[in-house]
Each structure stands twice: as structure tokens, then as C-alpha cells.
Amino acid sequence: MINWLRIAIFAALLALVSLVLMPVQVACLWLDLKPRRRLPRYWHRLACYTLGIKVRVHGEVERRRPLLICANHASWKDILVLSSVADVVFVAKSEVKSWPVFGILARLQASIFVEREQKRSTGKQVNEMGGRMAAGEIVVLFPEGTTSDGNRLLEIKTSLFGAAASAVPHSPTGLVHVQPVAISYTGIHGMPMGRYNRPIAAWPGDIGLVPHLLGILREGAIEVDVDFGEAVDYDRHTNRKEVSRKIEQRIRSMLSDRLRGRA
């Protein structure tokens, strides 16, 4: 039976903090103030805490800029997890804008929305990503293009790395740094999370959001490991497919090692 008291406390606490932070974030976005990058991190840390998500970080965010982070994608919780450890903005599909709650949060975090079916707008969207990176923002890309079951990395889409190429002309060093990140759901209630239980944490998309959220609240004790890998330098001579393969190999290796307990 779901602990409805715990759910009520979770909802009330997040609502209270949101009511305080949202007007501040809106003002910061409107005036383009630096706190707009930091405030979402505090909100997401609280969200992880109240949901019972314990985050362990291995390695660190690349310090050089411009920076594009490429991570595997298993669930909407990936956004909470990454946002709780770094000041980042996400590349999201345009339909996320209309999602209840999550759409508002995405806009407040200044996410970059892309129309994947609109080929004509691709160049403009890629240039926006490049411009945001050149301005010092850390852009997060989920190059699989969809969510997996959390047990494996899907094939990544090389076309999405055009964002790195678009930021190169704006970089003082002529380089953009692409960092692979592996998000691994590894534990539940203090016990190792095997392949059978991992779908509890993952959200492949064929399960309704509300039932999935209630399932997470019911479990209330999920452990996730975030591995920051070695960045790959991208310049005007770089082959996009080669970088894509390197990033894919590094994410796959980190994810596999973490899920198998080798790391």
C-alpha cells in the first residue's frame, strides 16, 4: 500500500519551495541574471531527497568551456539527478512544453526545445545550442533520442552532435569539449538492483507517467550512480561520426561496468 502521508508531505514540501523559488527564477530568466543557472540545482536536490533518490557522483564535470554533456537516458529522473549535481540546461523534444508540471519545470530551467520532425528548423536549433554553450552554459544532450530500459545504451544519433560543431566558431580556443556521462540505477532499499528491478527506476515510455511516479514514491529508496568520463575535444577538423563513436563507447563502458559492479 502506498504511504499516502509520505506522498502528501512530498507534494506539500515541493509545492512550498516551488512557490518561493519560481517567481525568483522567472525574474532571473527575464533579467538574464546568473542565479538562474544555480536555483534549479537546489530545487532538484530537494526533489531527489523527497523522492528517496540517493545520488553518488564519480569523477567531476569538465571544467573547460564550452561544454556539451552527452548522457544515456533511462527516465525523467535522469533530469532530476543531473540537475542536482551540476548547473545544466537540457535539450528536450518540443512536446515536453505541453506536459503538466514537467513542461513548466523545463521552461523554468531554460531548456532548449527541438522540433525533431521539422527539418527546416534544425539549423536554428543547433545554433541555439551552440550559442548557449559559447555563453558558458553546460548543455546536456541525450543522444539516444529516447529512453531505454536502464540496462543498456541504445544506438546514439550522430546528427545531434551538430551542436558541438556550431559552438566551435564561438570558442576562444577553437575547441568544444564533449563529456560522456553514464547514469546507472544500481540499488533499491539498500540492495543491488538487478535487471529485473531496474524497470522500476527506468521509464521506457510505454508506462503512464502518473503510475510510474506513484511506483517511485512507493519504493522510496533508489540509488543512482553518475559517472563523469573523460571529455573528447571537438574542433573544426573533427569528424562528427568519430566523436560519436568515442562518446558511445565511453558511455557504454561506464554504464556496463557500473551495472555489473566492476567500477
N, C-alpha and C positions, 0 to 999 in steps of 0.2 A: 504493500500500500504506500502510495506517495505521501511523504510528510508535507501536508498542506501548510502547516505552520511555518516550516522552513521556506517553502515557496513564497509565502506571504511576506516573510521577513526579507527575503532576497529581493522581491519586487519593490517593497517599500524603501529599502535602503538605496537601491539603484535609482529609483524614481526621485528620491530626495537629493541625491548627489547630482543627478542629471539636471534637475530644476535649478540647481545652483550654478553648475558649470556651463550649461547650454547657452544662456544669454552672454556669458563671458566669451565663450568660443565664437559665437556669432559676431560679436563686436570685434574680436581679434581677426576673424576672417575678413570682415568688412574693411577694417583699417590696415590689414596685412601686417599685424604685429607678430613678433616672434613666438609669444606664448601659444599661438595657435598650433604649433608643432608639438608642444610638450603636454598640453592639457589632455589630449586623448590618451596619452600613456597612463596618466593617473586613473582615468575612468576605466580603462581596460584592465589595469591591475586589480581594481576593486571588483570588476566583473568576474575575473578569473578566481579571485578569492571566494566570492559568494557562491559561485558555481561549483566550487570544490576542485578547481583545476590547479594542480601544482606544477609549476614550470621550472625546469632545470636547464640552464644555459651552458653550453660547451663552446669554447672559443669566444670570439668577440666580433662585433660589427667592424668591418673595414673602415679605417679612419680617413682614408683618402677619398676625395671627391673629384668629379661626380661619381655617384654610386647607384648601381642597379642591383637589387637583390632578386634572385630567382629561387623560388622555393616550391617544393611539392605541395599538393593541395588535396586534403582529405575531408575537410569540413569547414563550416563557417567559423568554428572555434579557432582555426588557424589564424584568423584575423585578430581575435582577442589575444591569442598567445604572442604573436609577433609584435602587436601594438603595445603589449605590456612590457616589452624589453627594449624597444627602440622607438624613436620618433620617426615614423614612416607614413607614407601615403601609398594607397593601393590602386592598381589598375583593375577596374571592375567592369563587367558587362553592363550595358545600359539599362537592362530591365531591373537591375538591383535598385535603381532610383525609386521604383514604384513599390518595393517591398515594404510592408509595415515594419516600423521600428528600425530595421536594418538599413532601409533606404535613407532615413533621416540621419542615422549614425554615419553612414558612408559620406553623405554630403557634408556633415559637420567635420569630418576628417579630411575634407577636400580631396576625395578620391577622384581619380581620372576615369571617366566613363567612356567606354568604347562601343561603337556600333559595329559588331563583327560582320554583319551581313551587308553593311554599306561600304563597298569598296572605295567609293568616291571620297569618303571622309577619313580613310585610313591615314593618308599623309598628314592631315591636320592633327589627328590624334597622336600620331607618332611624334610630331613636332612639339606637341604639348608636353609629352613625357620627357623629351629631350630638354625642353626649356626648364621644366621643373627640376630636373637633375642638375642642370647647369646653374640653377639658382641655389643649389646646396641641399635640396630636399632628397631624402632617400626614397626611391620609388621601388615598390615591391610588385613583382610580376609572378603570376602562377602560370608558367609556360606550358603546362599540360592542357590548359584551356578548359578543364572541367575537374570535378572531384573524383578521387579514386576510393577504393575500399580501405585505404590506410596500410595495406600490406605490401604495396608495390608502387613503383613510379611508372606512370603512363608515358607514352612517347611524347616528347615535347615539340612544340611548334617553332621552327626556326624563324618564321616571319616576325614573330613578336620581338626578336632581338633588334629590329629596326630602331627601337627606342634608343639603344646604346649608340648606334651609328649617328642618329640625329643630334646627340648631345656632344659628339666629338668636336665639331667646329667651335663650340662654345666653351670648351675646356681649356684653361690656361696652359695645361701641359700637353694638350692634344690627345689625352687618354681618358677613357671612361672605364671604371672598374666594375666588373660584373662578379658578384659574390654568390656562390651556391649555398643554399641553406636547406637542411633536412629537418622536417618536423615529424617526430616519431611519438606515437601514443603507445606507451610502454607499460603502464601499470594501472591497476584498478583495485581500490581498497587495500593498498599496500602489497598486492600480489602481482606477479608478472602478467601482462595482458597478452594472451596468445592470439593466434589468427582467428579463433572462434569468437572471442570477445571484442576484437578490435572494431567491428562494425558498430559497436555501441558508441565508440568515440567518433568514427568516420561518418560522413553523411554523403553517400553516393548520389543523392538527388531523387531516388525513387521512393523515398520516405518523406511524408509531410513534415514541414518544419516544426509545427507545434508538437506533434507526437515525439519527434526526435528530441526537442528541447525538454519535454517532460521526462523523457528517458534519462537524459543527462542529469536533471535535477533529482531523479530517483536514485541514481547511482551516487552522485555527490562526492566522489573521490577518485579523480582521474589524474594520472601522472603523464606528463609530456616532456620529452627532451628536444631541445633545439640546438642543432649543431651548425655553427658557422664555419664554412670551409674557406679554403684559400681562394682569393679573388683572381680572376682572369682579366688581363689588360686588353682593352679594345681600342684600336686606333683606326685611322682612315684606310690602312692597308689590310686590316683584319678580314678574314673570311668568316662570314656570319655562320656558315654551317660548321666550321671547325670549332668555333667558340661554343656553339650549341652542343656539339658532341662532348666537349670537355665538361661543360656545366652539367649535362645529363649524366655523364659517368661519375662525377664527383657527388652529385645528389644521390644517385642510385647506391653508390658505395657507402656513403654515410648512413643512409636510411637502412640498408641491409645490415650493416654492422651493428647499428643501434637496436634494431628489432631482434637480432639474433643474440644480443648480449655480448658482442665482441668488443664494443667500444668502451 
